[in-house]
Amino acid sequence: MRFWLNHAVYPLFIFLFVIVLLRLSNLDVTISSLFFDFEKRQWYFGESWWAVTFIHKWGRDFIAIIFLLSLTGLVLGLFIKRFRAYLFMFIYVALTILFSTGIVAALKHYSDVDCPWALNVFNGTQPYFHLFSGMSNPLSNGGCFPGGHSSGGFSLLLFYFLLRDYNKRYAYMALGVSIFIGSVFSLGQWVRGAHFVSHDLSSAIICWFVALLLYKIIVQPRMPLFRSKI
């Protein structure tokens, strides 16, 4: 019971609290306004190298490399005996990244939520509606919710669950690093006008629950056997 309180109930409560706060206070627009030059009608860092290339392009490549390494480990585990004990770990990493980014991508595909840069308040053409306001723009197919790029960074939350039954200290370190990476990926999109804060928070909670559920299915049942072998 305590596990589910700490890993499901409390995170969901915090997420809903922050989303309601963003909804009531209009903080989404307020935060995005910090990165927009209203005199020149452009984003301060819209074309910056660090946001476009370093965080967005290279960040995406970084997650792709981790995914490909997990697939490589999976294949090695199938055919080489010395890697077989780690097979479930490679499966967990691959599936968590795949489902985390895949679910977010699917939601984005059917979303009619616009990116900040498309809104008239930020020199775009579309009207702004609060997230979860019950209103949408029938002329728009924004495809901007949840935050796609940040889902790659937040998918690394999986390493917290992968390590929690092996070494709690390493698990908390992994938690901090994955939150940091996801937050940097998010910031890189906020400064370009690609996403609101609420978009990336929604990606984070999706990735958390994907990692949690797959941990309960794949990792936890096999961890005692793995620890007995090392």
N, C-alpha and C positions, 0 to 999 in steps of 0.2 A: 504493500500500500504506500509506504514512504517513497519507494522508487517512482511510482506513478505521480505522486504529488510533486516531487522535485523535478521530474522530467517531462510531465505532460500538463498537469493542472496549473502549476505556477507559471511556466513559460507562456501558456495560452492566456492566462489572466493578465500577465504583463503586456503581452501583445495587444489584447483587446483594450486595455487601459490606455496604451499609447495611441492606438488608432482612434479611439474616442477623443482623446486630447487633441490630436491633429485635426479631427473633424470639427470639433467645437471651437478651436482657436485659430483655425486657418493657418496653422504653422507650416503646412506644406508650401503654400505660396510665399509665406514670409521668409522661410529658409532659402527657397530658390531665388528670391529677390536679391539675396546677398551676392549672388554670382552673376547678376544681370545689370548691364550698364543702361539705365533708362534714358540717358541723354543720347548715346550713340545707337540705342536700340539693338544691342547685341550682347552675347554672352562673353564675359571677361576671358574665359578659358575655352571658348568653343572650339578653337583649332589648335590648342596648345599641344606640344609634343608629348608632355608627360601624361595628359589625360587621354589623348587619342591613341598614341602609339604605345607608350609604356604601360599604362593601366589597362586600356581596353584591348588593344591588339595582343600585346605580349602577355597580359593577364589571361586572356582566352587561350593562348597557346600553352601557357603554364598548366592550366587545368586539363587541357587535351593531352599533354605529356603524362600527367599523373594517371589519367584514364588509360592511355596506351600502355603504360608500365604495369597497371593492374591486369590488363588483358594478357600481357606477356607473362606475368607471373601465373595467371590462370592456366595458360597453355603449358607452362613448365610444370605446374602442379599436376596436370593430367598425365604427363608423360615421363616425368623424372621423379623418382621416389623421394629424394631428399627434399623436394619442394612440396610434397603432398600434404605435410602437416599444416602448411600455410595456405592451402587451397581455399578454404572457407574465407580467409581474410581477403584474398584477391577478389573473390566473388563479391564479397560485401562492398569493397571499395568501388568496383566496377558498377555494380547495380545501384549503389547509392548515388554516385555521380550521374549515372544514366537516368534514373527516375527523378532525381531532384531537378536537373536541368530540363528533362523531358516534360515533366508536369508543368513547370513554369512556362516553357515554350508553348505548350498546348493551350494554357490559359491565355497567354499573350495573343495567340492566333485568333481566338474568339472574343478578345476584349475590344470594347469600343471606347476605352479610356485613352485619351490623348497624352502625348509627352508634353512637358512644359514648353518646349520650343515651338509647338504647334498652336499654342493658345494665344488669343488676342492680347492678353495682359503682358505677354512676352514677345510682342511683335509677330505673332502668328495670326491665324485666321479663325481658329475654333474658339467657341465659348468655353469657360471653365465651369465644371461641376465638381462638387465635393465627392471624394471617393465614398462609395456606399450611400450616396444621397438619395438613391432611388431614381435619379434622373440621368439621362445620357443623351448624347448628340446623335440623332438618327442619320445624319449625313457623314458621320465620321466612322472610320474603322481604324482607330488609333493604334491598337495592338501594342499598348505601352504598359500594360499591367498584367502580372507583377514585373519586377525588374529582372530582365533576362541575364544580363552580364553578372550581376551580383550573385545570382543563383550558383554560378560556378564557384565563386569564392566561399559562399556559405555551405556548399555541398561538402566542404572539407571539415565541417562539424563532425563528420563520420569518424574522424580520428580520435575524438574524445571518447566515443562509444567503443571504438576498437581497443582502446588502451585502458578503459576504466576498470576492467576486471583483472588486468595484468599489473598496472602500476598507476595508482591514483595521481601521483605527482606528475607523471608524464601526461596523464589524461587531462589534467587541468591546464598544463602548458599547451597542449594541443587545442584545447577549448579557446584559450586566449589568442593563440596564433590564428586560428580559423576565423574567429570573430574579427580580428584585426584585418585579415586579408579580405573578408567579405565587406567590411566597412570601407576599406580603401577602394575596392571595386565600385562600391556604391558612390563614394565621394567623386570618383572619376566621372560618373554619369551625372551627378547633381550639378557639377560645375559647368557641364556642357549643355545643360537643359534637357538631358535625355530622360530623366526620371525625377519624380518626387520622392521624398523620404519614405512616405507610406508604401510606395511601390516596392522598395527594397526591403523594408521591414516585413512585408508580406512574403517576399521570397525567402527571407531568413526563417520564418516560422514554418514554411512549407519544407524547406531543407531539413530543419530540425526534426520534424515529425517523420519525414522519410527515413532519416538516419536512425531515429529511435525505433521505428517499427521493424526495419530490416535488421537492426541489432538484436531485437527480441527473437526474430525468426532465424537468423543465420549465425550470429556471433555467440550470444550468451549460452545457447545449448551446447556449443562445442568448446567453449573456453576451458572448462575444467579438464577435458581430455587433452587439450593443447598444452596446458600448464604442466600436466603430468609428464609430458614428453620432453620438456626443455630443462 
